[in-house]
Amino acid sequence: MMQKTLSTHEVFNQPNPYGGYNILARDPILRETLKREGADWAEPQLNTFAQDLADPDVIRHGYLANRHVPELHTHDNFGHRINEVHLHPSWHELMKLARRHEVHSLPWRHSKPGSHVARAASSMLMAQIESGSLCPLHMTYAGVPVLRNSPALSTQWEPLLTSLDYDPRYRPIADKKAALIGMAMTEKQGGSDLRANTTTARPTMEAGVYELTGHKWFFSAPMVDCFLTVAYVEGAPPGQISCFFVPFWLPDGTRNRFSIMRLKDKLGNRSNPSSEIEYNGTLAWRVGDEGKGIRTIIEMVNLTRLGCASISTGIMRQTLFRALHHTQQRSAFGKKLVDKPLMSNVLADLALESEAATSLTMRLAGSIDRAAVDQHEARFSRVVTAITKYWLAKRASANAFEALECHGGFGYIEDSMMPRFYREASV
């Protein structure tokens, strides 16, 4: 029970603690778009997930996972390079919950129409509690169709990537019951211009297997079991970049040869580690045709862009809900804040834009569901994915700041979670 009376004064005109709400049950816009995009069959499952996310312990896990940031352990006690990232127990609890609810795998486990829509909705719900953990989950979701370009790799890895289990142990894949996949693409000199990369791949005596030499400036979630990367094959014509699969552990049970150099000290997304890595004879398996790496990996890029859009939308929804919660209970100058005309205008703008974001994100997810059988939808998704990711990321930052200001000074305190949402929105 809350203590409302202190030794020096009584606490009043403060809102009740936020939490304990089923955010899907309170969001008619999200439920309506599920139905419109043909995914209303998933509402019972999503409702269960939303109920689990309402648990105060889960909300606390989100707070702790960001308060206690990841730590890089490059070597063991005996001087061996191990490349291990240690995360707070709350991170693992969030990952376990999300995998149980198929945030990483729903379309690959269900052939129903609307499965990408349902997965986008699950991401939107998760982002309202903690979004750093969505990075490896989104990459795992997005990596599955890319791996299918290599039937041997897909047969071995897809059951582990789509498993409902969560296995964070650093072990050879033969000893694990679940796996995560990541992506290491950009370099210092190129950023998103992948053709400016300088990483090279030298063919080995084994067909389809290469040794990588180079560096990657951003490798998010370096605690995954494998990742996709791009490099130039030695001797190939200029500009022909290829896609490669890199496991942490080699088939003989030894660690692959690469070095995690450091973890980034980031503005937001602090629960999720991002790193720099160097390849020095790193063994990698080519995925897709040689010289067609960008075409091969673009599906992963586009699906992670959908993931970014769903996170931005989730943040816009949650910051709106929290602004409404605060202003409906806090009074100033004789009225509830929500009844002040200028505040009402701000809240109405936040509501309108967050509802538009929900509609756009779910429409995009629906087009991805229908792209295989409808060329119009395929063209729509190709164009609108990048636009949606860009626009909602821009608007989420502005909306999060406005929602934070609705709280006054209360919103600038970390315990309110509003500063975290504001930092996350910029990612």
DRENDO-1510 file (C-alpha; in Angstrom, 1 decimal, always signed):
<recs>
REC; n; res; u; v; w
REC; 1; MET; +0.0; +0.0; +0.0 .
REC; 2; MET; +1.3; +3.5; -0.9 .
REC; 3; GLN; +2.2; +5.8; +2.0 .
REC; 4; LYS; +0.3; +9.1; +1.4 .
REC; 5; THR; +1.3; +10.8; +4.6 .
REC; 6; LEU; +4.9; +11.7; +5.4 .
REC; 7; SER; +6.2; +13.1; +8.7 .
REC; 8; THR; +6.3; +16.6; +7.4 .
REC; 9; HIS; +3.4; +16.8; +4.9 .
REC; 10; GLU; +0.7; +15.0; +3.1 .
REC; 11; VAL; +1.2; +13.9; -0.5 .
REC; 12; PHE; -1.7; +14.8; -2.8 .
REC; 13; ASN; -2.4; +16.0; -6.3 .
REC; 14; GLN; -0.1; +13.3; -7.7 .
REC; 15; PRO; -1.3; +10.6; -10.2 .
REC; 16; ASN; -1.6; +7.0; -9.2 .
REC; 17; PRO; +1.4; +4.9; -10.3 .
REC; 18; TYR; +1.1; +3.9; -14.0 .
REC; 19; GLY; +0.9; +0.3; -14.8 .
REC; 20; GLY; -1.1; -2.9; -14.5 .
REC; 21; TYR; -3.0; -2.1; -17.7 .
REC; 22; ASN; -3.6; -4.5; -20.6 .
REC; 23; ILE; -2.4; -2.1; -23.3 .
REC; 24; LEU; -4.1; -4.0; -26.1 .
REC; 25; ALA; -7.4; -3.9; -24.4 .
REC; 26; ARG; -7.0; -0.2; -24.0 .
REC; 27; ASP; -6.1; +0.4; -27.6 .
REC; 28; PRO; -9.1; +0.2; -29.9 .
REC; 29; ILE; -7.0; +1.6; -32.9 .
REC; 30; LEU; -4.6; -1.3; -32.7 .
REC; 31; ARG; -7.5; -3.9; -32.5 .
REC; 32; GLU; -9.3; -2.2; -35.4 .
REC; 33; THR; -6.2; -2.4; -37.6 .
REC; 34; LEU; -5.6; -6.0; -36.7 .
REC; 35; LYS; -9.1; -6.8; -38.1 .
REC; 36; ARG; -8.7; -4.5; -41.1 .
REC; 37; GLU; -5.4; -6.2; -42.1 .
REC; 38; GLY; -6.7; -9.7; -41.6 .
REC; 39; ALA; -5.0; -10.6; -38.4 .
REC; 40; ASP; -7.9; -10.5; -35.9 .
REC; 41; TRP; -7.3; -14.3; -35.5 .
REC; 42; ALA; -4.2; -13.4; -33.5 .
REC; 43; GLU; -6.0; -11.1; -31.0 .
REC; 44; PRO; -6.4; -13.8; -28.2 .
REC; 45; GLN; -2.6; -14.5; -28.4 .
REC; 46; LEU; -1.7; -10.8; -28.4 .
REC; 47; ASN; -4.1; -10.2; -25.6 .
REC; 48; THR; -2.3; -12.8; -23.5 .
REC; 49; PHE; +1.0; -11.1; -24.3 .
REC; 50; ALA; -0.3; -7.7; -23.4 .
REC; 51; GLN; -1.6; -9.1; -20.1 .
REC; 52; ASP; +1.9; -10.5; -19.3 .
REC; 53; LEU; +3.5; -7.1; -20.2 .
REC; 54; ALA; +1.2; -5.4; -17.7 .
REC; 55; ASP; +2.9; -7.3; -14.8 .
REC; 56; PRO; +4.7; -4.8; -12.6 .
REC; 57; ASP; +7.7; -7.2; -12.5 .
REC; 58; VAL; +8.0; -7.1; -16.3 .
REC; 59; ILE; +7.9; -3.3; -16.3 .
REC; 60; ARG; +10.6; -3.4; -13.6 .
REC; 61; HIS; +12.7; -5.7; -15.8 .
REC; 62; GLY; +12.6; -3.0; -18.5 .
REC; 63; TYR; +13.9; -0.4; -16.1 .
REC; 64; LEU; +16.7; -2.6; -14.7 .
REC; 65; ALA; +17.8; -3.8; -18.1 .
REC; 66; ASN; +18.5; -0.2; -19.1 .
REC; 67; ARG; +19.9; +0.8; -15.7 .
REC; 68; HIS; +22.5; -2.0; -15.7 .
REC; 69; VAL; +24.1; -1.8; -19.2 .
REC; 70; PRO; +25.9; -4.7; -20.9 .
REC; 71; GLU; +29.5; -5.5; -20.2 .
REC; 72; LEU; +32.1; -6.8; -22.7 .
REC; 73; HIS; +34.4; -9.6; -21.6 .
REC; 74; THR; +37.0; -9.9; -24.3 .
REC; 75; HIS; +39.2; -12.6; -22.6 .
REC; 76; ASP; +38.9; -15.2; -19.9 .
REC; 77; ASN; +41.1; -15.6; -16.9 .
REC; 78; PHE; +43.7; -17.4; -18.9 .
REC; 79; GLY; +44.1; -14.9; -21.7 .
REC; 80; HIS; +41.9; -16.7; -24.3 .
REC; 81; ARG; +39.8; -14.4; -26.5 .
REC; 82; ILE; +36.1; -15.2; -25.7 .
REC; 83; ASN; +34.1; -12.2; -27.1 .
REC; 84; GLU; +31.3; -12.5; -24.4 .
REC; 85; VAL; +28.8; -9.8; -23.6 .
REC; 86; HIS; +27.2; -10.1; -20.1 .
REC; 87; LEU; +23.7; -8.8; -19.7 .
REC; 88; HIS; +21.6; -8.1; -16.6 .
REC; 89; PRO; +19.2; -10.9; -15.6 .
REC; 90; SER; +16.2; -8.6; -16.4 .
REC; 91; TRP; +17.3; -8.6; -20.0 .
REC; 92; HIS; +17.1; -12.4; -20.1 .
REC; 93; GLU; +13.7; -12.4; -18.5 .
REC; 94; LEU; +12.4; -10.0; -21.2 .
REC; 95; MET; +13.9; -12.1; -24.0 .
REC; 96; LYS; +12.4; -15.2; -22.5 .
REC; 97; LEU; +8.9; -13.6; -22.4 .
REC; 98; ALA; +9.1; -12.2; -26.0 .
REC; 99; ARG; +10.3; -15.5; -27.5 .
REC; 100; ARG; +7.5; -17.4; -25.7 .
REC; 101; HIS; +5.1; -15.0; -27.4 .
REC; 102; GLU; +6.7; -15.4; -30.9 .
REC; 103; VAL; +7.8; -11.8; -31.3 .
REC; 104; HIS; +10.8; -13.2; -33.2 .
REC; 105; SER; +9.1; -15.9; -35.3 .
REC; 106; LEU; +5.4; -15.6; -35.7 .
REC; 107; PRO; +5.2; -15.5; -39.5 .
REC; 108; TRP; +7.6; -18.4; -39.9 .
REC; 109; ARG; +5.6; -20.6; -37.5 .
REC; 110; HIS; +2.2; -19.7; -38.8 .
REC; 111; SER; +1.2; -19.7; -42.5 .
REC; 112; LYS; -2.0; -17.7; -41.9 .
REC; 113; PRO; -2.7; -14.5; -43.7 .
REC; 114; GLY; -1.9; -11.5; -41.6 .
REC; 115; SER; +1.0; -13.2; -39.7 .
REC; 116; HIS; +3.4; -10.3; -40.4 .
REC; 117; VAL; +0.7; -7.9; -39.1 .
REC; 118; ALA; +0.3; -9.9; -35.9 .
REC; 119; ARG; +4.0; -9.9; -35.4 .
REC; 120; ALA; +4.2; -6.1; -36.0 .
REC; 121; ALA; +1.5; -5.7; -33.3 .
REC; 122; SER; +3.4; -7.9; -30.9 .
REC; 123; SER; +6.5; -5.7; -31.5 .
REC; 124; MET; +4.4; -2.6; -30.9 .
REC; 125; LEU; +3.2; -4.0; -27.6 .
REC; 126; MET; +6.7; -5.0; -26.5 .
REC; 127; ALA; +8.1; -1.5; -27.4 .
REC; 128; GLN; +5.8; +0.0; -24.8 .
REC; 129; ILE; +7.6; -1.8; -22.1 .
REC; 130; GLU; +11.2; -2.2; -23.3 .
REC; 131; SER; +12.5; -1.8; -26.9 .
REC; 132; GLY; +16.2; -2.6; -26.7 .
REC; 133; SER; +15.5; -6.3; -26.5 .
REC; 134; LEU; +13.6; -6.0; -29.7 .
REC; 135; CYS; +16.8; -5.5; -31.7 .
REC; 136; PRO; +18.0; -9.1; -31.7 .
REC; 137; LEU; +14.4; -10.3; -31.9 .
REC; 138; HIS; +13.8; -8.2; -35.0 .
REC; 139; MET; +17.0; -9.4; -36.6 .
REC; 140; THR; +16.2; -13.0; -35.9 .
REC; 141; TYR; +12.7; -12.5; -37.5 .
REC; 142; ALA; +14.3; -10.8; -40.5 .
REC; 143; GLY; +17.2; -13.2; -40.9 .
REC; 144; VAL; +15.2; -16.3; -41.5 .
REC; 145; PRO; +14.1; -15.6; -45.1 .
REC; 146; VAL; +17.7; -14.6; -46.0 .
REC; 147; LEU; +19.1; -17.9; -44.7 .
REC; 148; ARG; +16.6; -19.7; -46.9 .
REC; 149; ASN; +18.9; -18.7; -49.8 .
REC; 150; SER; +21.2; -21.4; -48.4 .
REC; 151; PRO; +19.1; -24.5; -47.9 .
REC; 152; ALA; +21.9; -26.3; -45.9 .
REC; 153; LEU; +22.2; -23.4; -43.4 .
REC; 154; SER; +18.4; -22.9; -43.2 .
REC; 155; THR; +17.8; -26.6; -42.4 .
REC; 156; GLN; +20.4; -26.4; -39.6 .
REC; 157; TRP; +19.6; -23.0; -38.1 .
REC; 158; GLU; +15.9; -22.2; -38.8 .
REC; 159; PRO; +14.5; -24.6; -36.1 .
REC; 160; LEU; +16.7; -22.9; -33.5 .
REC; 161; LEU; +16.0; -19.4; -34.7 .
REC; 162; THR; +12.3; -19.9; -34.6 .
REC; 163; SER; +12.2; -21.9; -31.3 .
REC; 164; LEU; +10.0; -20.6; -28.5 .
REC; 165; ASP; +12.9; -21.3; -26.1 .
REC; 166; TYR; +15.5; -18.8; -25.1 .
REC; 167; ASP; +19.1; -20.0; -24.6 .
REC; 168; PRO; +21.6; -17.2; -23.8 .
REC; 169; ARG; +24.5; -19.6; -23.1 .
REC; 170; TYR; +27.7; -19.2; -25.1 .
REC; 171; ARG; +27.9; -22.7; -26.4 .
REC; 172; PRO; +28.4; -24.5; -29.8 .
REC; 173; ILE; +25.1; -24.7; -31.7 .
REC; 174; ALA; +24.9; -28.5; -31.3 .
REC; 175; ASP; +24.5; -27.9; -27.5 .
REC; 176; LYS; +21.8; -25.3; -27.7 .
REC; 177; LYS; +18.0; -25.4; -28.0 .
REC; 178; ALA; +17.5; -21.9; -29.4 .
REC; 179; ALA; +19.5; -19.3; -31.3 .
REC; 180; LEU; +19.6; -15.6; -32.3 .
REC; 181; ILE; +20.9; -14.0; -35.5 .
REC; 182; GLY; +22.4; -10.5; -35.9 .
REC; 183; MET; +23.7; -8.3; -38.7 .
REC; 184; ALA; +27.1; -6.5; -39.1 .
REC; 185; MET; +27.0; -4.3; -42.2 .
REC; 186; THR; +28.4; -0.7; -41.9 .
REC; 187; GLU; +32.0; +0.4; -41.7 .
REC; 188; LYS; +33.6; +3.6; -40.5 .
REC; 189; GLN; +34.2; +5.1; -43.9 .
REC; 190; GLY; +30.9; +4.1; -45.5 .
REC; 191; GLY; +28.0; +4.0; -43.0 .
REC; 192; SER; +24.9; +3.0; -44.9 .
REC; 193; ASP; +26.8; +3.1; -48.2 .
REC; 194; LEU; +27.7; -0.6; -48.3 .
REC; 195; ARG; +29.6; -0.3; -51.5 .
REC; 196; ALA; +32.2; +1.8; -49.7 .
REC; 197; ASN; +33.0; -1.2; -47.5 .
REC; 198; THR; +36.6; -2.5; -47.6 .
REC; 199; THR; +36.1; -5.9; -45.9 .
REC; 200; THR; +37.4; -8.7; -48.2 .
REC; 201; ALA; +36.5; -12.4; -48.4 .
REC; 202; ARG; +39.2; -15.0; -49.6 .
REC; 203; PRO; +37.9; -18.3; -50.8 .
REC; 204; THR; +39.1; -21.4; -48.9 .
REC; 205; MET; +39.6; -24.9; -50.2 .
REC; 206; GLU; +36.0; -25.7; -49.2 .
REC; 207; ALA; +33.3; -24.6; -51.7 .
REC; 208; GLY; +31.2; -21.7; -50.4 .
REC; 209; VAL; +33.5; -21.0; -47.4 .
REC; 210; TYR; +35.6; -17.9; -47.1 .
REC; 211; GLU; +38.0; -16.1; -44.7 .
REC; 212; LEU; +37.0; -12.5; -43.9 .
REC; 213; THR; +39.4; -9.7; -43.2 .
REC; 214; GLY; +38.2; -6.2; -42.2 .
REC; 215; HIS; +36.2; -4.4; -39.7 .
REC; 216; LYS; +32.6; -3.4; -39.0 .
REC; 217; TRP; +31.7; -0.2; -37.2 .
REC; 218; PHE; +28.3; -1.2; -36.0 .
REC; 219; PHE; +27.4; -4.8; -35.0 .
REC; 220; SER; +24.3; -4.6; -32.8 .
REC; 221; ALA; +23.5; -7.4; -30.4 .
REC; 222; PRO; +27.0; -9.1; -30.5 .
REC; 223; MET; +25.8; -11.8; -28.0 .
REC; 224; VAL; +23.9; -13.6; -30.8 .
REC; 225; ASP; +24.9; -17.0; -32.1 .
REC; 226; CYS; +25.5; -16.0; -35.7 .
REC; 227; PHE; +25.2; -13.0; -37.9 .
REC; 228; LEU; +25.0; -11.9; -41.5 .
REC; 229; THR; +27.6; -9.6; -43.0 .
REC; 230; VAL; +28.8; -8.3; -46.4 .
REC; 231; ALA; +32.3; -8.3; -48.1 .
REC; 232; TYR; +34.1; -8.2; -51.4 .
REC; 233; VAL; +35.3; -11.5; -52.7 .
REC; 234; GLU; +39.0; -11.3; -53.7 .
REC; 235; GLY; +39.3; -11.3; -57.5 .
REC; 236; ALA; +35.6; -10.4; -58.1 .
REC; 237; PRO; +34.8; -7.3; -60.3 .
REC; 238; PRO; +34.6; -4.0; -58.5 .
REC; 239; GLY; +31.3; -3.2; -56.8 .
REC; 240; GLN; +30.2; -6.8; -56.5 .
REC; 241; ILE; +29.6; -7.2; -52.8 .
REC; 242; SER; +28.5; -10.6; -51.4 .
REC; 243; CYS; +26.5; -11.7; -48.3 .
REC; 244; PHE; +28.0; -14.1; -45.7 .
REC; 245; PHE; +26.9; -16.1; -42.7 .
REC; 246; VAL; +29.2; -16.0; -39.7 .
REC; 247; PRO; +28.7; -18.4; -36.8 .
REC; 248; PHE; +30.2; -17.6; -33.4 .
REC; 249; TRP; +31.2; -21.3; -33.1 .
REC; 250; LEU; +32.6; -23.4; -35.9 .
REC; 251; PRO; +31.5; -26.9; -36.8 .
REC; 252; ASP; +34.4; -28.4; -34.9 .
REC; 253; GLY; +33.2; -26.7; -31.7 .
REC; 254; THR; +35.9; -24.0; -31.5 .
REC; 255; ARG; +35.3; -20.3; -31.5 .
REC; 256; ASN; +35.4; -18.4; -34.8 .
REC; 257; ARG; +38.2; -16.0; -35.3 .
REC; 258; PHE; +37.1; -12.4; -34.8 .
REC; 259; SER; +37.4; -9.7; -32.1 .
REC; 260; ILE; +34.7; -7.6; -30.5 .
REC; 261; MET; +36.7; -4.4; -30.0 .
REC; 262; ARG; +34.3; -2.4; -27.8 .
REC; 263; LEU; +30.7; -1.7; -26.9 .
REC; 264; LYS; +29.3; +1.6; -28.0 .
REC; 265; ASP; +28.3; +4.1; -25.2 .
REC; 266; LYS; +24.9; +5.1; -26.7 .
REC; 267; LEU; +22.4; +7.9; -26.2 .
REC; 268; GLY; +19.5; +5.4; -26.1 .
REC; 269; ASN; +18.8; +1.7; -26.6 .
REC; 270; ARG; +21.2; +1.2; -23.8 .
REC; 271; SER; +20.0; -2.3; -22.7 .
REC; 272; ASN; +21.0; -3.6; -26.1 .
REC; 273; PRO; +24.7; -3.8; -26.8 .
REC; 274; SER; +26.1; -2.4; -30.0 .
REC; 275; SER; +29.8; -3.1; -30.9 .
REC; 276; GLU; +32.7; -2.7; -33.3 .
REC; 277; ILE; +34.3; -5.9; -34.5 .
REC; 278; GLU; +37.3; -6.9; -36.5 .
REC; 279; TYR; +37.7; -9.9; -38.8 .
REC; 280; ASN; +41.0; -11.6; -39.0 .
REC; 281; GLY; +40.6; -14.8; -41.0 .
REC; 282; THR; +37.0; -15.2; -39.8 .
REC; 283; LEU; +35.3; -18.2; -41.4 .
REC; 284; ALA; +32.1; -17.4; -43.2 .
REC; 285; TRP; +29.7; -19.2; -45.5 .
REC; 286; ARG; +28.4; -17.4; -48.6 .
REC; 287; VAL; +24.6; -16.8; -48.7 .
REC; 288; GLY; +23.1; -16.2; -52.1 .
REC; 289; ASP; +24.9; -15.7; -55.3 .
REC; 290; GLU; +28.4; -14.2; -55.4 .
REC; 291; GLY; +28.3; -10.4; -56.1 .
REC; 292; LYS; +24.6; -10.2; -55.2 .
REC; 293; GLY; +25.0; -9.6; -51.5 .
REC; 294; ILE; +22.9; -6.4; -51.3 .
REC; 295; ARG; +20.1; -8.0; -53.2 .
REC; 296; THR; +20.3; -11.0; -50.9 .
REC; 297; ILE; +20.4; -9.1; -47.6 .
REC; 298; ILE; +17.9; -6.4; -48.6 .
REC; 299; GLU; +14.9; -8.6; -47.3 .
REC; 300; MET; +16.5; -8.6; -43.9 .
REC; 301; VAL; +17.0; -4.8; -44.1 .
REC; 302; ASN; +13.4; -4.2; -45.1 .
REC; 303; LEU; +11.9; -6.4; -42.4 .
REC; 304; THR; +14.1; -4.7; -39.7 .
REC; 305; ARG; +12.8; -1.4; -41.1 .
REC; 306; LEU; +9.3; -2.7; -40.4 .
REC; 307; GLY; +10.5; -3.5; -36.9 .
REC; 308; CYS; +11.8; +0.0; -36.5 .
REC; 309; ALA; +8.4; +1.4; -37.5 .
REC; 310; SER; +6.6; -0.8; -35.0 .
REC; 311; ILE; +8.9; +0.4; -32.2 .
REC; 312; SER; +8.4; +4.0; -33.1 .
REC; 313; THR; +4.7; +3.5; -33.2 .
REC; 314; GLY; +4.7; +1.6; -29.8 .
REC; 315; ILE; +6.7; +4.5; -28.2 .
REC; 316; MET; +4.2; +7.0; -29.6 .
REC; 317; ARG; +1.3; +5.0; -28.2 .
REC; 318; GLN; +2.8; +4.5; -24.8 .
REC; 319; THR; +4.0; +8.1; -24.3 .
REC; 320; LEU; +0.4; +9.2; -25.3 .
REC; 321; PHE; -1.1; +6.8; -22.8 .
REC; 322; ARG; +1.2; +8.0; -20.0 .
REC; 323; ALA; +0.5; +11.7; -20.8 .
REC; 324; LEU; -3.2; +11.1; -20.6 .
REC; 325; HIS; -2.8; +9.2; -17.3 .
REC; 326; HIS; -0.9; +12.1; -15.8 .
REC; 327; THR; -3.0; +14.9; -17.1 .
REC; 328; GLN; -6.3; +13.3; -16.1 .
REC; 329; GLN; -5.2; +13.1; -12.5 .
REC; 330; ARG; -3.0; +16.1; -12.0 .
REC; 331; SER; -4.6; +19.5; -11.2 .
REC; 332; ALA; -3.3; +23.0; -11.7 .
REC; 333; PHE; -5.0; +26.4; -11.3 .
REC; 334; GLY; -8.3; +24.9; -10.4 .
REC; 335; LYS; -8.7; +22.3; -13.1 .
REC; 336; LYS; -7.4; +19.0; -14.2 .
REC; 337; LEU; -4.6; +19.5; -16.7 .
REC; 338; VAL; -6.5; +17.5; -19.3 .
REC; 339; ASP; -9.3; +20.1; -19.1 .
REC; 340; LYS; -7.0; +23.0; -19.9 .
REC; 341; PRO; -7.6; +24.1; -23.5 .
REC; 342; LEU; -4.0; +24.2; -24.6 .
REC; 343; MET; -3.2; +20.9; -23.0 .
REC; 344; SER; -6.3; +19.4; -24.7 .
REC; 345; ASN; -4.9; +20.5; -28.0 .
REC; 346; VAL; -1.5; +19.0; -27.4 .
REC; 347; LEU; -3.1; +15.7; -26.3 .
REC; 348; ALA; -5.4; +15.6; -29.3 .
REC; 349; ASP; -2.4; +16.2; -31.6 .
REC; 350; LEU; -0.5; +13.3; -29.9 .
REC; 351; ALA; -3.5; +11.0; -30.2 .
REC; 352; LEU; -4.1; +11.9; -33.9 .
REC; 353; GLU; -0.5; +11.3; -34.9 .
REC; 354; SER; -0.1; +8.1; -32.9 .
REC; 355; GLU; -3.2; +6.7; -34.4 .
REC; 356; ALA; -2.0; +7.5; -37.8 .
REC; 357; ALA; +1.3; +5.8; -37.1 .
REC; 358; THR; -0.5; +2.7; -36.0 .
REC; 359; SER; -2.6; +2.6; -39.1 .
REC; 360; LEU; +0.4; +3.2; -41.4 .
REC; 361; THR; +2.6; +0.5; -39.7 .
REC; 362; MET; -0.1; -2.1; -39.8 .
REC; 363; ARG; -1.0; -1.2; -43.4 .
REC; 364; LEU; +2.7; -1.7; -44.3 .
REC; 365; ALA; +2.8; -5.0; -42.5 .
REC; 366; GLY; -0.3; -6.1; -44.3 .
REC; 367; SER; +1.3; -5.3; -47.7 .
REC; 368; ILE; +4.3; -7.6; -46.7 .
REC; 369; ASP; +1.8; -10.3; -46.0 .
REC; 370; ARG; +0.2; -9.9; -49.4 .
REC; 371; ALA; +3.3; -9.2; -51.5 .
REC; 372; ALA; +3.8; -12.8; -52.5 .
REC; 373; VAL; +0.4; -13.0; -54.3 .
REC; 374; ASP; -0.2; -9.3; -55.2 .
REC; 375; GLN; +2.3; -7.3; -57.3 .
REC; 376; HIS; +0.7; -4.0; -56.3 .
REC; 377; GLU; +1.2; -4.8; -52.7 .
REC; 378; ALA; +4.8; -6.0; -53.4 .
REC; 379; ARG; +5.6; -2.6; -55.1 .
REC; 380; PHE; +3.8; -0.7; -52.3 .
REC; 381; SER; +5.9; -2.5; -49.6 .
REC; 382; ARG; +9.2; -1.8; -51.4 .
REC; 383; VAL; +8.6; +1.9; -51.5 .
REC; 384; VAL; +6.7; +2.5; -48.3 .
REC; 385; THR; +8.9; +0.5; -46.0 .
REC; 386; ALA; +11.8; +3.0; -46.1 .
REC; 387; ILE; +9.4; +6.0; -46.0 .
REC; 388; THR; +7.5; +4.6; -43.0 .
REC; 389; LYS; +10.7; +3.8; -41.1 .
REC; 390; TYR; +12.1; +7.3; -41.8 .
REC; 391; TRP; +8.9; +9.3; -41.1 .
REC; 392; LEU; +7.8; +7.5; -37.9 .
REC; 393; ALA; +11.3; +7.7; -36.4 .
REC; 394; LYS; +11.3; +11.4; -37.0 .
REC; 395; ARG; +7.9; +11.9; -35.5 .
REC; 396; ALA; +8.3; +9.6; -32.6 .
REC; 397; SER; +11.1; +11.8; -31.2 .
REC; 398; ALA; +8.9; +15.0; -31.4 .
REC; 399; ASN; +5.9; +13.2; -29.9 .
REC; 400; ALA; +7.9; +11.7; -27.1 .
REC; 401; PHE; +9.2; +15.1; -26.2 .
REC; 402; GLU; +5.7; +16.7; -26.2 .
REC; 403; ALA; +4.3; +13.8; -24.1 .
REC; 404; LEU; +7.2; +14.2; -21.7 .
REC; 405; GLU; +6.5; +17.9; -21.3 .
REC; 406; CYS; +2.9; +17.1; -20.4 .
REC; 407; HIS; +4.2; +15.7; -17.2 .
REC; 408; GLY; +6.2; +18.8; -16.2 .
REC; 409; GLY; +9.2; +18.1; -14.0 .
REC; 410; PHE; +7.9; +14.7; -13.2 .
REC; 411; GLY; +8.5; +13.6; -16.7 .
REC; 412; TYR; +12.2; +14.4; -16.5 .
REC; 413; ILE; +12.8; +11.9; -13.8 .
REC; 414; GLU; +14.1; +8.5; -14.8 .
REC; 415; ASP; +11.7; +6.6; -12.6 .
REC; 416; SER; +8.8; +8.0; -14.8 .
REC; 417; MET; +10.3; +6.1; -17.8 .
REC; 418; MET; +9.6; +9.1; -20.0 .
REC; 419; PRO; +13.4; +10.0; -20.4 .
REC; 420; ARG; +14.0; +6.4; -21.6 .
REC; 421; PHE; +11.2; +6.6; -24.2 .
REC; 422; TYR; +12.5; +10.0; -25.4 .
REC; 423; ARG; +16.0; +8.5; -25.9 .
REC; 424; GLU; +14.7; +5.4; -27.5 .
REC; 425; ALA; +12.6; +7.4; -30.0 .
REC; 426; SER; +15.7; +8.8; -31.6 .
REC; 427; VAL; +17.0; +5.3; -32.4 .
</recs>
